[in-house]
Amino acid sequence: MPNAKILSEKQAIVAQLTEKIQKATAGVIVDYKGISVEEDTALRKECRESNVDYAVVKNTLLRFAFNATGLTELDGLLNGTTSLALCDDAVAPARVMAAYAKKLEGKFTIKGGFMDGKAVDLATIQSLSSIPALPILQAQVLGTMLAPITGLAVVLKQIAEKNGAPAEEAAPAEEAAPAAE
């Protein structure tokens, strides 16, 4: 039986972990067995850049946190070496972890995850990882919205050139009246 101090420390860790899981939009559980220190450092750097909270967690403590948040379906994944990636962005943890799983094939594998308080399977995580980052999606939408306007401008320019108007004809400048002193 652990002493009261150790027990209270573990309860505090579980409470903190439970709070993080509840606040996160999505999370990915990973088996990191066999990665080197350099690979782990690079992974953590990329997680920081993507605002992904990444940490190695003991299976028992994570199991208590998952049970407290209602994610009991994930208990079966908690064996071996386990780390957890959490984020407010639903796509970021899946994208970062899937990229490293592909890069470090065999040493770094995705076990499963959750999104919006529900457990998701590996196929869902893989499909989420293929979605581009938010700034890229915004640029694609903006480009799609501007395409018809750009096309109209090109057609109008071609019509003007066909009718004999020079392509770079500027509006005639009005002569300014001399300033009264």
Phi and psi in degrees as GROMACS dihedral restraints (atoms count N, CA, C in turn):
[ dihedral_restraints ]
;  ai    aj    ak    al  type     phi  dphi    fc
    3     4     5     6     1   -68.0    20    10
    4     5     6     7     1   152.9    20    10
    6     7     8     9     1   -73.5    20    10
    7     8     9    10     1   169.3    20    10
    9    10    11    12     1   -64.0    20    10
   10    11    12    13     1   -35.5    20    10
   12    13    14    15     1   -65.6    20    10
   13    14    15    16     1   -47.4    20    10
   15    16    17    18     1   -64.0    20    10
   16    17    18    19     1   -41.5    20    10
   18    19    20    21     1   -62.2    20    10
   19    20    21    22     1   -43.0    20    10
   21    22    23    24     1   -67.8    20    10
   22    23    24    25     1   -35.6    20    10
   24    25    26    27     1   -64.1    20    10
   25    26    27    28     1   -43.3    20    10
   27    28    29    30     1   -66.5    20    10
   28    29    30    31     1   -38.0    20    10
   30    31    32    33     1   -64.4    20    10
   31    32    33    34     1   -37.1    20    10
   33    34    35    36     1   -66.5    20    10
   34    35    36    37     1   -40.4    20    10
   36    37    38    39     1   -63.5    20    10
   37    38    39    40     1   -43.7    20    10
   39    40    41    42     1   -63.9    20    10
   40    41    42    43     1   -41.0    20    10
   42    43    44    45     1   -63.9    20    10
   43    44    45    46     1   -42.4    20    10
   45    46    47    48     1   -65.7    20    10
   46    47    48    49     1   -43.0    20    10
   48    49    50    51     1   -64.2    20    10
   49    50    51    52     1   -41.4    20    10
   51    52    53    54     1   -60.4    20    10
   52    53    54    55     1   -43.2    20    10
   54    55    56    57     1   -63.5    20    10
   55    56    57    58     1   -42.6    20    10
   57    58    59    60     1   -62.5    20    10
   58    59    60    61     1   -42.5    20    10
   60    61    62    63     1   -65.7    20    10
   61    62    63    64     1   -40.2    20    10
   63    64    65    66     1   -66.5    20    10
   64    65    66    67     1   -36.0    20    10
   66    67    68    69     1   -77.7    20    10
   67    68    69    70     1   -26.0    20    10
   69    70    71    72     1   -74.2    20    10
   70    71    72    73     1   141.8    20    10
   72    73    74    75     1   -76.8    20    10
   73    74    75    76     1   -37.0    20    10
   75    76    77    78     1  -147.5    20    10
   76    77    78    79     1   156.8    20    10
   78    79    80    81     1  -150.2    20    10
   79    80    81    82     1   152.0    20    10
   81    82    83    84     1  -129.0    20    10
   82    83    84    85     1   132.9    20    10
   84    85    86    87     1   -99.1    20    10
   85    86    87    88     1   131.3    20    10
   87    88    89    90     1  -130.2    20    10
   88    89    90    91     1   144.4    20    10
   90    91    92    93     1   -98.2    20    10
   91    92    93    94     1   113.7    20    10
   93    94    95    96     1  -101.9    20    10
   94    95    96    97     1    13.7    20    10
   96    97    98    99     1   -58.7    20    10
   97    98    99   100     1   125.1    20    10
   99   100   101   102     1    98.6    20    10
  100   101   102   103     1    -1.6    20    10
  102   103   104   105     1   -82.4    20    10
  103   104   105   106     1   149.8    20    10
  105   106   107   108     1   -83.6    20    10
  106   107   108   109     1   170.0    20    10
  108   109   110   111     1   -63.0    20    10
  109   110   111   112     1   -41.0    20    10
  111   112   113   114     1   -62.9    20    10
  112   113   114   115     1   -42.6    20    10
  114   115   116   117     1   -65.6    20    10
  115   116   117   118     1   -40.4    20    10
  117   118   119   120     1   -65.6    20    10
  118   119   120   121     1   -40.6    20    10
  120   121   122   123     1   -63.9    20    10
  121   122   123   124     1   -42.8    20    10
  123   124   125   126     1   -64.4    20    10
  124   125   126   127     1   -40.2    20    10
  126   127   128   129     1   -62.6    20    10
  127   128   129   130     1   -46.5    20    10
  129   130   131   132     1   -63.8    20    10
  130   131   132   133     1   -36.7    20    10
  132   133   134   135     1   -63.5    20    10
  133   134   135   136     1   -46.5    20    10
  135   136   137   138     1   -65.0    20    10
  136   137   138   139     1   -36.1    20    10
  138   139   140   141     1   -63.0    20    10
  139   140   141   142     1   -43.1    20    10
  141   142   143   144     1   -61.8    20    10
  142   143   144   145     1   -42.8    20    10
  144   145   146   147     1   -64.4    20    10
  145   146   147   148     1   -29.3    20    10
  147   148   149   150     1   -96.6    20    10
  148   149   150   151     1     7.5    20    10
  150   151   152   153     1    59.0    20    10
  151   152   153   154     1    38.0    20    10
  153   154   155   156     1  -103.0    20    10
  154   155   156   157     1   128.1    20    10
  156   157   158   159     1   -86.1    20    10
  157   158   159   160     1   111.2    20    10
  159   160   161   162     1  -117.9    20    10
  160   161   162   163     1   130.6    20    10
  162   163   164   165     1  -153.9    20    10
  163   164   165   166     1   148.6    20    10
  165   166   167   168     1   -82.4    20    10
  166   167   168   169     1   133.0    20    10
  168   169   170   171     1  -132.7    20    10
  169   170   171   172     1   141.3    20    10
  171   172   173   174     1   -68.5    20    10
  172   173   174   175     1   138.7    20    10
  174   175   176   177     1   -58.0    20    10
  175   176   177   178     1   -42.1    20    10
  177   178   179   180     1   -63.9    20    10
  178   179   180   181     1   -44.1    20    10
  180   181   182   183     1   -66.7    20    10
  181   182   183   184     1   -40.1    20    10
  183   184   185   186     1   -66.7    20    10
  184   185   186   187     1   -36.5    20    10
  186   187   188   189     1   -62.0    20    10
  187   188   189   190     1   -44.1    20    10
  189   190   191   192     1   -61.7    20    10
  190   191   192   193     1   -41.7    20    10
  192   193   194   195     1   -66.4    20    10
  193   194   195   196     1   -42.8    20    10
  195   196   197   198     1   -63.4    20    10
  196   197   198   199     1   -41.0    20    10
  198   199   200   201     1   -64.8    20    10
  199   200   201   202     1   -35.4    20    10
  201   202   203   204     1   -70.1    20    10
  202   203   204   205     1   -26.6    20    10
  204   205   206   207     1   -97.7    20    10
  205   206   207   208     1    -0.4    20    10
  207   208   209   210     1    86.0    20    10
  208   209   210   211     1    14.7    20    10
  210   211   212   213     1  -100.2    20    10
  211   212   213   214     1    50.5    20    10
  213   214   215   216     1   -67.4    20    10
  214   215   216   217     1   -18.7    20    10
  216   217   218   219     1   -64.3    20    10
  217   218   219   220     1   -21.4    20    10
  219   220   221   222     1   -86.3    20    10
  220   221   222   223     1    -4.3    20    10
  222   223   224   225     1   -57.9    20    10
  223   224   225   226     1   -36.2    20    10
  225   226   227   228     1   -66.5    20    10
  226   227   228   229     1   -18.3    20    10
  228   229   230   231     1   -87.8    20    10
  229   230   231   232     1    -9.3    20    10
  231   232   233   234     1   -89.7    20    10
  232   233   234   235     1    76.9    20    10
  234   235   236   237     1  -145.8    20    10
  235   236   237   238     1   153.9    20    10
  237   238   239   240     1    73.3    20    10
  238   239   240   241     1  -156.3    20    10
  240   241   242   243     1   -80.4    20    10
  241   242   243   244     1   131.3    20    10
  243   244   245   246     1  -133.4    20    10
  244   245   246   247     1   134.5    20    10
  246   247   248   249     1  -130.8    20    10
  247   248   249   250     1   159.6    20    10
  249   250   251   252     1  -130.4    20    10
  250   251   252   253     1   131.8    20    10
  252   253   254   255     1  -114.7    20    10
  253   254   255   256     1   122.8    20    10
  255   256   257   258     1  -122.5    20    10
  256   257   258   259     1   150.3    20    10
  258   259   260   261     1  -163.3    20    10
  259   260   261   262     1   158.0    20    10
  261   262   263   264     1   -77.8    20    10
  262   263   264   265     1   -24.1    20    10
  264   265   266   267     1   -84.1    20    10
  265   266   267   268     1   127.0    20    10
  267   268   269   270     1   -68.3    20    10
  268   269   270   271     1   -22.4    20    10
  270   271   272   273     1   -98.5    20    10
  271   272   273   274     1   -31.8    20    10
  273   274   275   276     1   -56.1    20    10
  274   275   276   277     1   -50.3    20    10
  276   277   278   279     1   -64.4    20    10
  277   278   279   280     1   -36.5    20    10
  279   280   281   282     1   -66.4    20    10
  280   281   282   283     1   -41.6    20    10
  282   283   284   285     1   -65.5    20    10
  283   284   285   286     1   -47.1    20    10
  285   286   287   288     1   -66.3    20    10
  286   287   288   289     1   -46.8    20    10
  288   289   290   291     1   -68.0    20    10
  289   290   291   292     1   -39.0    20    10
  291   292   293   294     1   -66.6    20    10
  292   293   294   295     1   -36.9    20    10
  294   295   296   297     1   -63.3    20    10
  295   296   297   298     1   -41.4    20    10
  297   298   299   300     1   -73.6    20    10
  298   299   300   301     1   -33.3    20    10
  300   301   302   303     1   -63.8    20    10
  301   302   303   304     1   -37.5    20    10
  303   304   305   306     1   -71.6    20    10
  304   305   306   307     1   -40.6    20    10
  306   307   308   309     1   -68.5    20    10
  307   308   309   310     1   -41.2    20    10
  309   310   311   312     1  -109.4    20    10
  310   311   312   313     1    48.6    20    10
  312   313   314   315     1   -51.8    20    10
  313   314   315   316     1   128.6    20    10
  315   316   317   318     1    94.8    20    10
  316   317   318   319     1   -30.0    20    10
  318   319   320   321     1   -98.3    20    10
  319   320   321   322     1   -20.9    20    10
  321   322   323   324     1  -137.7    20    10
  322   323   324   325     1   108.8    20    10
  324   325   326   327     1  -126.7    20    10
  325   326   327   328     1   144.3    20    10
  327   328   329   330     1   -85.1    20    10
  328   329   330   331     1   129.1    20    10
  330   331   332   333     1   -90.5    20    10
  331   332   333   334     1   -40.3    20    10
  333   334   335   336     1   169.3    20    10
  334   335   336   337     1  -164.3    20    10
  336   337   338   339     1  -178.5    20    10
  337   338   339   340     1  -168.3    20    10
  339   340   341   342     1  -145.7    20    10
  340   341   342   343     1   157.6    20    10
  342   343   344   345     1  -149.2    20    10
  343   344   345   346     1   130.1    20    10
  345   346   347   348     1    52.6    20    10
  346   347   348   349     1    41.4    20    10
  348   349   350   351     1    78.8    20    10
  349   350   351   352     1     9.5    20    10
  351   352   353   354     1  -127.1    20    10
  352   353   354   355     1   140.9    20    10
  354   355   356   357     1   -68.3    20    10
  355   356   357   358     1   141.6    20    10
  357   358   359   360     1  -126.3    20    10
  358   359   360   361     1   152.5    20    10
  360   361   362   363     1   -87.2    20    10
  361   362   363   364     1   176.6    20    10
  363   364   365   366     1   -62.6    20    10
  364   365   366   367     1   -36.6    20    10
  366   367   368   369     1   -63.6    20    10
  367   368   369   370     1   -39.1    20    10
  369   370   371   372     1   -65.9    20    10
  370   371   372   373     1   -41.1    20    10
  372   373   374   375     1   -64.1    20    10
  373   374   375   376     1   -41.3    20    10
  375   376   377   378     1   -63.3    20    10
  376   377   378   379     1   -40.8    20    10
  378   379   380   381     1   -69.8    20    10
  379   380   381   382     1   -36.3    20    10
  381   382   383   384     1   -64.1    20    10
  382   383   384   385     1   -36.2    20    10
  384   385   386   387     1   -67.9    20    10
  385   386   387   388     1   -20.2    20    10
  387   388   389   390     1   -84.8    20    10
  388   389   390   391     1    -8.2    20    10
  390   391   392   393     1   -76.4    20    10
  391   392   393   394     1   131.4    20    10
  393   394   395   396     1   -65.9    20    10
  394   395   396   397     1   164.8    20    10
  396   397   398   399     1   -64.3    20    10
  397   398   399   400     1   158.4    20    10
  399   400   401   402     1   -56.7    20    10
  400   401   402   403     1   -45.7    20    10
  402   403   404   405     1   -61.1    20    10
  403   404   405   406     1   -34.6    20    10
  405   406   407   408     1   -68.4    20    10
  406   407   408   409     1   -42.1    20    10
  408   409   410   411     1   -62.4    20    10
  409   410   411   412     1   -41.6    20    10
  411   412   413   414     1   -62.7    20    10
  412   413   414   415     1   -41.5    20    10
  414   415   416   417     1   -64.7    20    10
  415   416   417   418     1   -38.9    20    10
  417   418   419   420     1   -65.3    20    10
  418   419   420   421     1   -41.8    20    10
  420   421   422   423     1   -65.6    20    10
  421   422   423   424     1   -43.9    20    10
  423   424   425   426     1   -62.3    20    10
  424   425   426   427     1   -42.6    20    10
  426   427   428   429     1   -61.5    20    10
  427   428   429   430     1   -38.8    20    10
  429   430   431   432     1   -66.0    20    10
  430   431   432   433     1   -37.9    20    10
  432   433   434   435     1   -71.4    20    10
  433   434   435   436     1   -34.2    20    10
  435   436   437   438     1   -83.4    20    10
  436   437   438   439     1   -17.4    20    10
  438   439   440   441     1   -57.7    20    10
  439   440   441   442     1   -46.9    20    10
  441   442   443   444     1   -63.9    20    10
  442   443   444   445     1   -38.3    20    10
  444   445   446   447     1   -65.7    20    10
  445   446   447   448     1   -43.2    20    10
  447   448   449   450     1   -63.0    20    10
  448   449   450   451     1   -42.8    20    10
  450   451   452   453     1   -60.9    20    10
  451   452   453   454     1   -41.0    20    10
  453   454   455   456     1   -64.0    20    10
  454   455   456   457     1   -42.0    20    10
  456   457   458   459     1   -63.0    20    10
  457   458   459   460     1   -41.1    20    10
  459   460   461   462     1   -64.6    20    10
  460   461   462   463     1   -43.8    20    10
  462   463   464   465     1   -64.5    20    10
  463   464   465   466     1   -43.2    20    10
  465   466   467   468     1   -63.2    20    10
  466   467   468   469     1   -38.8    20    10
  468   469   470   471     1   -64.4    20    10
  469   470   471   472     1   -42.3    20    10
  471   472   473   474     1   -66.0    20    10
  472   473   474   475     1   -37.8    20    10
  474   475   476   477     1   -65.2    20    10
  475   476   477   478     1   -42.4    20    10
  477   478   479   480     1   -63.5    20    10
  478   479   480   481     1   -41.6    20    10
  480   481   482   483     1   -67.0    20    10
  481   482   483   484     1   -36.1    20    10
  483   484   485   486     1   -67.4    20    10
  484   485   486   487     1   -35.0    20    10
  486   487   488   489     1   -82.3    20    10
  487   488   489   490     1     4.9    20    10
  489   490   491   492     1    99.5    20    10
  490   491   492   493     1    -3.9    20    10
  492   493   494   495     1   -78.4    20    10
  493   494   495   496     1   135.9    20    10
  495   496   497   498     1   -62.7    20    10
  496   497   498   499     1   149.2    20    10
  498   499   500   501     1   -65.7    20    10
  499   500   501   502     1   -34.4    20    10
  501   502   503   504     1  -109.3    20    10
  502   503   504   505     1    27.9    20    10
  504   505   506   507     1   -68.0    20    10
  505   506   507   508     1   125.5    20    10
  507   508   509   510     1   -96.2    20    10
  508   509   510   511     1   157.3    20    10
  510   511   512   513     1   -64.9    20    10
  511   512   513   514     1   139.5    20    10
  513   514   515   516     1   -60.4    20    10
  514   515   516   517     1   135.1    20    10
  516   517   518   519     1   -81.6    20    10
  517   518   519   520     1   135.7    20    10
  519   520   521   522     1   -83.1    20    10
  520   521   522   523     1   139.4    20    10
  522   523   524   525     1   -78.5    20    10
  523   524   525   526     1   133.4    20    10
  525   526   527   528     1   -80.8    20    10
  526   527   528   529     1   139.7    20    10
  528   529   530   531     1   -71.3    20    10
  529   530   531   532     1   144.1    20    10
  531   532   533   534     1   -60.6    20    10
  532   533   534   535     1   142.9    20    10
  534   535   536   537     1   -71.0    20    10
  535   536   537   538     1   133.8    20    10
  537   538   539   540     1   -77.2    20    10
  538   539   540   541     1   134.6    20    10
